[in-house]
Structures are given as C-alpha cells and as structure tokens.
C-alpha cells in the first residue's frame, strides 16, 4: 500500500487525475457500448412465423427380390431377400401467407447418396391479426398435399407451421408448450 | 496526426504505464482476469433452463456487491479484451509487423479473433435472457447457412418446450472449452517471441483492475428479461463489440455475412504474402563465436539457438534460424566480440548482420569524426524506425543510423568517447515500450546501466550519453536537445 502511495506521489496529482479520467472515460464508453444503443429486432406489432419441415423422406422406387446372380456376388451373411433403393425423393414446398407467396423451394434429402432426412427452417416476420397460411407439399410418391389454416395472432406471438412424418401442424408456440 | 495524441499519452502515462504500448500483455492479463472471475461465477451458476437466468440474477443481487462486481469485471474485462486485441491488430498492421519472419505471429493471431468472439458469445448464452435468445437464434441462422448442415440448428430453438437442461451442460462445456482453445492458440501465438510479456507491469495491471471494478460499480452488468422462445423479441441490448455482425445477418442474410467474415479473415491470413520484408539476416562466424550465449538470450524473435561448437571442444556456438531472423541486429549488439578494443582483425566478430555490419557503421562514424576539427564533438545515434538523425549533422555533430538501437554494442561508445574525443552522445530510437524490434530500446538501456551484458565499461562515458526515445517525428525534440548539449559544452569550455 505504501509502495502504491509512493508511486502515486511520484506521478503527481495532475497525472493521477488524467489517468483516472482516461480509464473512467474509456471504461464508461465500453460499458455503454456493451449494452447500447439497443437494436430493434422486430416491431411491437410483429408476429414471427416459423416454417419447420422435417421429414424422414420417401424412397424412389420399390424393394424388389434379389436375383440369384446378385446374391452370388454377396457374402452369405449379406444376402438379404430384397434389394431396396437408398435414394429418397426431393420435396417441393410452396408457402403462401394471406394469399401472398412467401416461400417456394425444393428440399433435397441430406447425404451424399440423397438418403438422409429432408429438413427446412425459415422464419418470417408478419403483422399481428388474422393470418392464413397455405402450405403445399409435393413429396415423391405421396403426391401433392395441401394444408390451409387461419390463426388469430396477437403481437409478439410465435407461430409454428410444421410438416413432418405425422403430417401438418399450425399453432402458437406458447400453446404448444401448454398443450 | 497521431503524434500529439501519443505525446499526450506519454505525459499522462510515464514509466511504462501506457496501455497503448502494452496491448498484447494487457490482452493476456485480461484473459486471466476473465478466467478468475469466471471461476467464481461458475461456482454459483446453475446449468438448467429454469436455473440459469435465476442464478445469474442471484449472483448480481444477493451477494452484497461481490457477485455484482465479479460479474461486472468478467463482462467488462471481456469487452476490454476485444478492444485491446483489436488495437493490437491495427497497430501491428499499421507498423507492417506482419511480413517476413513475423508472419507466424501474425497468422497464428487470426484464428484467435474467431475464438475470442466465440468465447464471449458463449458467455452471453449462459445468462439465457433475451439477449441470449437473440444470439442463439441468429447464431443458428449463421450456422444453418453452412451447406453441410443436415438438420438446422434452429430446430433447437423453436419454442420453450424444445430447450432442455442438457443444452446448458453443453453450453458450459463450450464456454470452458473454447477459452481453453483460445489459451492454447495464445501459447502458439508467442512461440516465435522471446522475452514475451504476458503480464503487464504491476502498476498498469493494478490500474486496469481498479478501473474495471469502478466501472462495475458505476454501471453494473445486468441481464435482460428471461428468454422466452414463445415470444417475439423486442429491443435488444447489444454488445456492439462482439455482436456487431448480428444485425447484418438479419439485414443481408447469413450467406453474405459468412462471405464478409471469411473474406476478411482470408485477407488477414494472406497479408504477409503481400509485403515480403527485404531484410538482412544475422550470420554466425564460428571462428569468432565464443559460445557465450548473449545473442541467444537477447534475440527478440527466438531466432538463435546454441549447439556444440564446430571445432572448439567444450564450447558452444550460436546458430541463426534464418527463417525466423528479422534482421534487427540486436544479436550483434550483444556479441562481446563486436568490440573495437582489439589489437588486430577488428572487423571480425562472432555474429553480425550480413549486409549491415556494425564495424562499417563504426568506421564511417570514426571517419566523419576525424573530419570534424571543432571541439566538443557530438555523436547522434538513431534507428531506421525512429526519427532520421542524419539531418542533424553539422560541423560539430556526427550522426549514424542502425537497424535497431539494440544493434549498437556499448563498446562502440566507450571507444568513440575515449579514442575519438566524442564529448556527448545522443541516443534516440523508437518509443521506449514500442520498439519496432520489440526489445532494442529496453536491452540497450540495461546495457548502459550495467544490468545486462555486454555493458558500458566507463562511468564517465555513461554520463555523456543522453537518451531520447521518441519514435518518428521527433525532429523538434532532438534539435532542442542538441542545442542544449552544445550550450552546455560551451559553458563547460569544451
């Protein structure tokens, strides 16, 4: 402590004050910029729509019995009675909100051999009120499936529009948790 | 333009207190401050979705200032580290200290920027407030833009019900693991740096810590409301030091932000290729190397190692790693064989720069001094990175420039003062904590006051040496200093 006081007295009052001012100014500026100015992520009336698609996918083609020639090329323990294709079909997605087109695209199955899941996430900011969605999915041999629903959304609501192996769902995220 | 600011800073922060000249050491120090306060906070932190936010609030509000100060220092030291690291990068960039043998430190520093960002943002996630929610969702958008991602990371933040306690265990793991990777990276960053200062001088360290504590008391670190994934976020209290790319992800999309970030990093990585340093390197002459190891000890870039001597039994010999050598010449300033007090073969030495031999400088100085017929001869010695001293030459003044002031063997001054009637020496160069070759000024000062070998031999010579560590643009100071010396010599009747 006495060493510190000696050091401070060596510096002299003007320097000590100048150093304190420097650190205080820089410190307060840093503290301010680490919280301010705020960033407005969305308006007060905004609603967020999350489009979530996760489907295990549909194989292209059917399983067929293995031929004797094919079986002969395999080791005995690998000789399954059927040969099934790995590749899955892509999925066409078309979303319209309040009759306006919002998203159109093709989801490819994951993996080098297109044999993984099909997944998509998109989010959109909308204005609170009545929100009608129309989601059209064309998924391989399942053909075209269309889902339509209207929700009355309050400001700051998060809406989840989902399509998975179980089918379509559209609800408020808060209600999903409560349910 | 920056000269007045630097001058002002020199006055405010004398005797190695200047934070601008200790940016690397300060960054290391702040890392340790963050680690120490982080350990404290971790003791009270609960790794669960319900407990995370609440436990941080308890630390802030229920520990009679201690928790709040610890949290504040943790937060603001992170912010300060972003500032010191950024300034460190800008300074090295402006001084072009990325080329040649310095490429390693430069390139190894680039990934540290990413790790620093990741470390800090990971800390914000842990609080699990609305800011954390924003960071989580936006980071997810950024990662989901990588083409190889199979399932979007955003699936983990669809609604409140999706997030589980295990998520916080993962976050803690990342918030410990990434800073450890950062520390490892910092270790590699210093691999080609000798005498690295990873802790600033005590006075500066204490000043910074006190400042952090005071700021934590004046503007405590607080949380935003608890995260709620079922609600749209309102205004976010942004940390503009670390979260500055995030609004651009919202505005331009993650692809563009990736392109900018990756391009910027690539540019930094490739920068050493754009400016190949033209340099002279040091070379050892085994015939004269006595294996003392002083050059090995003083080399600022760890470019010298010792091995058994080529032909002298029980002797060591210095070897220069040519790819690591920046050509500062500090090794030749440290070599005891580089002395004019030799009976024969004076130009031979154990180690010297290939294209800038010390003895050439000595010969030139000696020649010029012998041409001067006036009494009271003054020798000014400068370096390439300080003010050009050759402009001060006149009938009384002889000036010489070296690659670095550390290249000057003290014996040269002993010799020139004793044998060539130099009455006063003015030594100038880079600013004292800001030597272009890192240690030239510091080592030379230690040699002059006999704290380091080879040292100045004669006490009366030491009294004739003036030092002015002012860097570039110090013409006015040098001129006034020389006027003072001349006046004093005149008064003394020299």
Boltz contact constraints between the chains, C-beta under 6 A:
constraints:
  - contact:
      token1: [A, 18]
      token2: [B, 12]
      max_distance: 6.0
  - contact:
      token1: [A, 19]
      token2: [B, 12]
      max_distance: 6.0
  - contact:
      token1: [A, 23]
      token2: [B, 211]
      max_distance: 6.0
  - contact:
      token1: [A, 27]
      token2: [B, 211]
      max_distance: 6.0
  - contact:
      token1: [A, 27]
      token2: [B, 215]
      max_distance: 6.0
  - contact:
      token1: [A, 30]
      token2: [B, 79]
      max_distance: 6.0
  - contact:
      token1: [A, 31]
      token2: [B, 215]
      max_distance: 6.0
  - contact:
      token1: [A, 31]
      token2: [B, 219]
      max_distance: 6.0
  - contact:
      token1: [A, 33]
      token2: [B, 240]
      max_distance: 6.0
  - contact:
      token1: [A, 34]
      token2: [B, 79]
      max_distance: 6.0
  - contact:
      token1: [A, 34]
      token2: [B, 239]
      max_distance: 6.0
  - contact:
      token1: [A, 35]
      token2: [B, 237]
      max_distance: 6.0
  - contact:
      token1: [A, 38]
      token2: [B, 235]
      max_distance: 6.0
  - contact:
      token1: [A, 38]
      token2: [B, 237]
      max_distance: 6.0
  - contact:
      token1: [A, 39]
      token2: [B, 236]
      max_distance: 6.0
  - contact:
      token1: [A, 39]
      token2: [B, 238]
      max_distance: 6.0
  - contact:
      token1: [A, 39]
      token2: [B, 247]
      max_distance: 6.0
  - contact:
      token1: [A, 40]
      token2: [B, 235]
      max_distance: 6.0
  - contact:
      token1: [A, 41]
      token2: [B, 233]
      max_distance: 6.0
  - contact:
      token1: [A, 41]
      token2: [B, 236]
      max_distance: 6.0
  - contact:
      token1: [A, 42]
      token2: [B, 232]
      max_distance: 6.0
  - contact:
      token1: [A, 46]
      token2: [B, 232]
      max_distance: 6.0
  - contact:
      token1: [A, 48]
      token2: [B, 232]
      max_distance: 6.0
  - contact:
      token1: [A, 110]
      token2: [B, 150]
      max_distance: 6.0
  - contact:
      token1: [A, 116]
      token2: [B, 150]
      max_distance: 6.0
  - contact:
      token1: [A, 119]
      token2: [B, 151]
      max_distance: 6.0
  - contact:
      token1: [A, 119]
      token2: [B, 152]
      max_distance: 6.0
  - contact:
      token1: [A, 121]
      token2: [B, 152]
      max_distance: 6.0
  - contact:
      token1: [A, 121]
      token2: [B, 154]
      max_distance: 6.0
  - contact:
      token1: [A, 156]
      token2: [B, 231]
      max_distance: 6.0
  - contact:
      token1: [A, 156]
      token2: [B, 232]
      max_distance: 6.0
  - contact:
      token1: [A, 158]
      token2: [B, 230]
      max_distance: 6.0
  - contact:
      token1: [A, 173]
      token2: [B, 159]
      max_distance: 6.0
  - contact:
      token1: [A, 173]
      token2: [B, 230]
      max_distance: 6.0
  - contact:
      token1: [A, 174]
      token2: [B, 230]
      max_distance: 6.0
  - contact:
      token1: [A, 176]
      token2: [B, 159]
      max_distance: 6.0
  - contact:
      token1: [A, 177]
      token2: [B, 159]
      max_distance: 6.0
  - contact:
      token1: [A, 177]
      token2: [B, 160]
      max_distance: 6.0
  - contact:
      token1: [A, 177]
      token2: [B, 161]
      max_distance: 6.0
